[in-house]
């Protein structure tokens, strides 16, 4: 296959970026699960945002069979709401709208100067958590494919969308700093432990930790500390400076772009860590009676609950099939760019080497190893029970820079109202992507099955489609205070107020 710079929308959206991200996301054929994770029935699912949540769960035993979710979000490219059909996503070869007609199909917004985006596919496989008195522990398995971009200047986004023949950009300097595009595909096997370490009167303090073995399928990054260019005309780009690093470790042959069956399944490994704390103001004291079996443990209803956690610490060290290229303050007048074509990744970088270094083999390249960090975030959450079974919840998610090259999740704030019983639960929420875009969420659980979205307005076509979010969960649990062979331990049954 020969790819030309001026051919097709996909290549306009950053040839190298699309190649690397698509290869990474294709590792999954199948984070925003707030309805599940903020619930008191979250169990092992809740440990992904705050490891101390497991000991605070209403469940004595929680078994997850499958939880999966898809999130795509950005503040630049969108589909016009009347031109997109979700049914197309179910087809093997979906017929998606194009950008051929201005104001229809695929389009872009000029509202924001710095462009941000995220694509995230997650599957939580067989997992469980178990409460034993003041202790809770669990094991989880998870597979994730994700990509993100931050600090992309608006004019660069327009250039990638419109292509080099877009005359309004001629002669205009396009510049950006700290541009980051990252992609990572990995699986993890993790252990969770949480402990109720302090209880006094109505107050309860707990702490939790997750330790994870990370197994990387693929990873890639593009980090540009400085980029300055202008489009001279339809076939020439003047790049006045580029200070950037590009790295990738992919399960393909770089000379053909075909998947390599001789490569190992995992190209890198690492260790991940999450930790968190929870404070709970309870409505009453725990029963004084002696608990003879752990399934008889009592869940103390609370007036409010506060949590803080750091999740996603760690990185994956890739040492197989890796490449890292460095462009250190280089400049070039790239002529005839509209006729440039390449057949594979090696061909692409040989072209860049010829442009910036005058020779196809002079581009500084390392092949030993590279490191890509997990998406580290600080989670702050609050939950307030204002009436029996009714809760108000809030959460703040802030990205934390923990590695030179890492996935970066956008900032997010969330407010929600929840009705929660043993068998039925539903949640309405509003969230602010990157503190810019408002989304409406809905979640419902009936016994052991849950489904939800944090972008309900996109599903009902109330707004243009900047992204999508869907998630579901199939699990089984036993509730605290209930043993299979005995009636409820406490006189008030399930409702302790």
N, C-alpha and C positions, 0 to 999 in steps of 0.2 A: 504494500500500500504506500502510495506517495501522497504526502500532505503538503499543501501549499499554504503560505502565510495568509493569502487573501481568500481562501476557500472555506465557506461554511461558517455557521455561527460557533460551533464547538471550538474550532481552531482560533477564532477571534477572542474567545474567552481565556486566552493565555495558553499557548500550545503546551508548554512544559507543565504548567500547573494542572491542566485538565488530564494530561496523561498520567501524572503521578497520583492525583486524587482519585481518578476513576479506577485505577488499578488497585488502590487501597480499599475503596468502598466495595469493590466487587468481591472482596474476601467473604462478604456476608450476602447470602441470598435470602433472605427473610424480610436523655437524662431528666428528658422531662417527664417524669412519672409522679408528679407532685401529689396527685390524688391518692396514689397507693402509699407513697413514702411518708406522707404527713398523717396518715390514719393511725389510730391506736391499734389497728389490726394489720399494720404494715409488716410486722415480723422481720424476717431476714431481708426483705426488700428495703425496709427503712434504714438498715445498716449502711446502705450505700451513700446516704447523705449525712447521717450521724450515727456512728457505731454504738453510742450509748442508748439508742432508741430501743434496742432489743430487750433490755431488762425492764424498760418502761412499757412494753407492749401488753395488751390485754390477753395475748395468747400465751399459753403454757408451752405448746408445741406448734411450730409453724413449718409447713413443708411446701416449698415452691416447686411446682412441676415445670412451668414455663411462664416467664414474663418477658415480653418483647415490646420494643418501641422504636419509632422512627421520628426524627426531628430534622426539619430543614428550615432555616430562617436566614434572612439577610435584610439589609436596608437599602438595596439598590435595584436589583432585577425583580420583576414581577410579571405574572400573567393577569391580563384583564379578566375580571370575574365572570363575564358572560362568555368568554372564549375557551374556558378550561373545563374539561369533564373528568371527574375523578375516576370514572369507569375505565378511562384509557390506561390508568396505572395498572389495571388488572390484566392487561393484554401483554402477550409476549413481545409484540412490536407496537408500542403505543404510538398513536398519531397525535403528537403534541402540537400546540399552536406555535407558529414561527414569528419572526420579527420582520416579515417582508412588507407588511402594511403598517405605516405609522399610526399609532393610536389603537391598534388591535393586536391580539395575540400576546406575544412576548414583548415587554417594554422595560423601561428603566425610569427611575425617579432621580431628580436633581435636588432633593430636599436636604441631603446630608453631605458634608464635605469629606468626611472620613467614612469609608465603607467597611462594614463588618458583616461576617457571615459564618454560618455553622451548619454542618451536615453530620448527623449522628444516628447510627443504627446500633441497637443494643439488644442482646438476648441473655437473660438470666436463666441459666439452666437448672438442673436438679440442685436444690439447696435446702437448708433447714436451719432453724434456731430452736433452742430449748432453754426454758427458764427453770432454774433450780434454786429456790429461795432468793437470796440476794444476788445470785450469779446468773448470767445467761451466756450461752455460747452457741456458735453455729459454724457452718461451712457453706461456702457458696462457690458456684462456677459461673463465669460470665464471659461473653465474647462481644467485642466492640469494634466497630469501624467508624472512624470519625475524621473530619477535616474542618479546618477553620481558616479564616483570613481576617486580619485586623490592619488598620491604618493604611488601607489602600486609598490613594487620593481619588477624588471624584473624576477628574479629567482622565486619569489612567483607566478607570472603569469604563468611561465613555469610549475611549480609544479601543479597548478590548471588545466592546460590544459592537461599535459601528465599523471598526476596521480602519485601515490606513487611508482610505479614500474619503473620509469624512472631512469635508473642507473647513467647517467652523473651527477645527483644531489646528489648521495650518498656521505655522509661525508662533504658536502659543507654547510657552514653556510649561512642561508638565514635570512637577517635582514632588517627591515624597521621601519621608524619613521613617525609619523603624517599621517598614512594611514586613509583615510576616504572613506566610502561607504555610500551613503544616497539615500533614495527614498521617494517620497512624491506625494500624489494624492489629489487634492483639486479643489474646485470651488470658484469663486469670483464674487461679484457684486460690481462694482466700479463707482465712479463719477469722471469726469474730468473737470478741470477748467483751462483756460489759458487767459492771459491778455497782451495786447500790451501796456506796461506801459510807454514807452518813444519813441517818434518819433521826429527826428530833421533833417532837410535837407534830406540827403540820408540814414540816419541811423535809424534803428528800433530795439528796444529791447523788448523781451517778456519773460514771465515766466509762468510756468504751474505746476499743481499738480494733482495727482491721489490719491484718498482715497478709500481703498477697504475693504470690509468685506470678510474675508477668512473662508471657510467652508471645513474642512479636512475630506476626506474619509478614508485615511490611511497614515501612515508614518513609517519610519524605518531608523535606522542608525547603523553603525559599525565604531567606532573610536578607533584606536590603536595607542597610543603615542609611544609604543615600542613593537616590536615583534622580537624574535630571536629563530630560530629553525634550526635543520638539520635532514635530512632523513638518518636514520641509515641503514635500509634495506627495503625490500618490505613490511614489516609488523610493523615497529617501527619508530616513530618520536620522537626525543628528543627536547622538547620545553624548552629552557633554561630561557626564560622570556616572559611574556605577560602582558602588562599594557593596558587594553582596556575596553571600555564600549559598550554595545549592547542594543538598545532599539527598541521597535516596538509597534504599535497600529494598529491592522488589523481587518477587518470585518469577522473574521473566528473564529471557535472554535479551540483553541490551542491543544485540546486533540484529534481532528480528522482531522484537516486541512480542514474541510468542511466549506463552507460559512454559517454564522449564520444569520438566518432570525429574530432572537430576538434582534440583535444588532441594535442600531439606525443608520440612514443613515450617519450622521455626527458624527465622533468620537472626533473632536476637532474644535476649532474656533480661530480666531485671526484677527488682523488689519494689513493691508499692506499700504505702502506709496511709491510713486514715485514723484520725482520733477525734473524740468529741466529748462534750460534757452536757449534762442536763440538770436543771433545777426545777423541782416540782413543788407547788404549794397545794397540799391536799385538802380535801373537804372534811376529812375525819381521820381518826387514828386507825391503825391496822388492828384487826381483832386480836385479843389477847390469848385466845385459845391456841393450843398446841396443834401444829400442822403435822400429821403423821405421814402424809404422802405429798410429794411436790406438786402434783396436779391440783391439790386443794389450796394452793397459794391464793392469796386475796389480792385482787387489783384495786388499789386505792383510787377512787375518783378524785380528780383535782380541779381546783379553781382555775389555775393557769400553769403553764409549763414553758420554760425558756431553755433554748439550746444553742450551743455554739460548737462548730466543728470545722476542721480543716481536712479536706478529702482530696485525693489525687496526688499526694506526694510520691515522688519516685520517677524513674525513667527507664527506658529500654535501651540496652547497649547492643547495637547491631554490629556483628562482625562477619557476616557472610553476604557476598554479592553487594558490597557497599561501594558507593562513589561519593566523593565530596569535591566540588569545584569552587574555586575562589576567583572573584573578580575584584581586584584591589585598586580602586580609583582609576579605572580604565575609561577611555573615551574612544568614540569611533563615529565616522560618518558612514552609515549603513545604506549603501546605494543598491538599487535593484532588489529591495526587500520584498516587493510584490511578486517577484518570480522565484524567491527562495523556496526550496522544497526539501523535505527530508523523509527518509523511509523508516527510521527507528531512532531510539534515544541516542545511540552513539553518533549517528549521523547528525542529529540536532546539535550536540555539543561540539562536534568537529566544525560545523558551520559557525558557531559562536566563537570558537577558538580562532578561526580564520579571520573573522571580523575584528576581534579585539586584540589579537596577538600576531596576526599576519601569517599564521601557520596552523593547520588543522590539529596539530599534536602538541601545541605549546601551552594550552590552558592548564594552570596548576591544578593537579588532581591527586587526591589521596584515596587509597583503596583498602585501608586497614580496618577502620571502624568508624562509627558515628553514634551519637546519642540523641534520642528524641524523648522529651519529657511528657508526662501525663498532664491532662488539664487540671491543674491545681486550683481549688476554689475555697473561699471562706464562706461557710453557711451560718447565717444567724436566723433563728426561727422562734416564733412565739405562738402559743395555742391557749385560748381562753374559753372556758365553758361558762356561758352566760345563762344557760337554762339546761335542764337535764336532757342529754343527748345532742345538744346544739353547741357548736363551737365556732369561734372566730379565729382564724389563723393568719399568720403573716410570715414571710420569709424574704431574706435579702441574700443574694448570691453575688460575691465579688471575686473576680479572677485574681490569682496570685502568681507573680512571676517567680518560678522556681528553677528554671533551666534556660540555657541560652536559646535552645530551639525546643519549643513545646507547643502542644495544642493550647489554644486560649479560648475559654468559654466567655461569652459576653456577660456584662453586668445584667442583673435581673432583680426586680422587686415583685412580690406577689402578695395579694390579699384574698382571703377566701372565707366562705361560710360553709359549714359542714353539719349534716345530720348523720348521726352514727348510732346504730344498734348492732346487736350480734349478727342479725341476718341481713339487714338492709342498711346501705350507706350511700349518700350522694353528696356532692360537693360542687359549688359554683365558685369560680375564682376569676380575678382579673390580674394580669401580669404585664410588666413593662419591659420589653426586650431592649437591652442596652440603655435603659431609662429613656427610650424614645418612642417605641411603638406599643400601643395598647392591644392586648389580646384577652379574649374571654375563654375561660376553660370550664369544662364539665366532666364529672367523673361519677360513676355509679358502681356499686358492688352489691351483688346478691349472693350471700353465703360465700362460696369459694371462687366465684368468677367476677372479674373486674374489667371495666373498659373505660377509657377516658381520652380526652384531648385537652391541650392548653390553647388551641387555636380553633375554637368552635366557629368563629366568624368566617373562617376560610372554608370550612366544610359546608356551611349554608349559603355561601357566596354573598355574604353581606359586604365584603370588602375585596379589593384586589388581592391576589394570591402571592404574598411574599414568602410563603413557606407553608409547612404542614407539620402537624404533630398528632400522632395516634399511638396508643399503647393499650395493652391488655395483660391480664394475669390469670393464670389457672393454678390454684393452690388448695391446700387443706390445712385446717388448724383445729386445735383444741383450746378452749377458753379457760383462763385461770379460774379456779374454784369449781371446776366440773371434771369429775372423773367418770370414765365410761360406765363403770359398774355401780356408781353411787349417785344419790340425788345431790343437789347443790349443797355445798358446805355451809353457806351462810343463809340465815333466815330470809333475808331480803332478796335472795336469788341473784339475778344479774344486775339489778338496779340498786346501787348502794349510794344513797344520798342522805 
